């Protein structure tokens, strides 16, 4: 079955959510740990905010992860659904 036929089915989107949401959480935690692990473990959350979210940085931080997680969820779901 082609992707265009699969996306018309509600089960497809439930499966995308089942894949994309946990993947998004894991990618976010990994990204924060990679970028700001020293600040997180020292409890300096203002530095974490400055590094990742201030001055419009939040758009790049969340935007990439949301888009990447959605594309990954669609790709995996398309691959796994017969």
C-alpha positions in Angstrom: 0.0 0.0 0.0 1.3 3.4 -0.9 2.0 6.2 1.6 -0.9 8.3 0.2 -3.3 5.5 1.0 -1.9 4.9 4.4 -2.1 8.5 5.5 -5.9 8.5 5.0 -6.2 5.9 7.7 -6.6 7.1 11.3 -4.6 4.2 12.6 -1.6 5.5 10.7 -1.6 8.8 12.6 -2.0 7.0 15.9 1.0 4.9 15.1 2.9 8.0 14.0 2.2 9.6 17.4 3.2 6.4 19.2 6.6 6.6 17.5 7.2 10.3 17.2 6.3 11.4 20.8 8.8 9.0 22.6 11.4 9.8 20.0 10.9 13.5 20.5 11.3 13.1 24.3 14.5 11.0 23.9 16.0 13.5 21.3 15.2 16.4 23.6 16.8 14.8 26.7 19.8 13.7 24.7 20.2 17.2 23.2 19.9 18.9 26.5 22.4 16.5 28.0 24.8 17.0 25.2 24.6 20.8 25.1 24.2 21.6 28.8 25.1 18.6 30.9 27.5 20.5 33.1 24.9 23.2 33.8 22.1 20.7 34.4 24.1 18.7 36.9 25.3 21.8 38.7 21.7 23.1 39.0 22.4 26.2 37.0 19.2 26.3 35.0 19.6 30.0 34.0 22.7 29.0 32.1 20.7 26.2 30.4 18.1 28.7 29.5 20.7 31.1 28.1 22.4 28.4 26.1 19.3 26.8 24.5 16.2 29.0 24.7 17.0 32.8 25.1 16.9 35.3 22.2 14.8 33.2 19.9 17.1 30.1 20.2 14.0 28.1 21.4 12.6 28.2 17.8 15.6 26.3 16.5 15.8 24.1 19.5 12.2 22.9 19.4 11.5 23.3 15.7 14.2 21.0 14.5 13.2 18.3 17.1 9.5 18.5 16.3 10.1 18.3 12.5 12.7 15.5 12.8 10.5 13.5 15.2 7.5 13.9 12.9 9.4 12.8 9.8 10.9 9.9 11.7 7.5 8.8 13.0 6.0 8.9 9.5 8.9 7.1 8.0 9.0 4.3 10.6 5.2 3.9 10.5 5.1 3.8 6.7 7.8 1.2 6.8 6.2 -1.0 9.5 2.5 -0.9 8.2 1.7 -3.4 5.5 
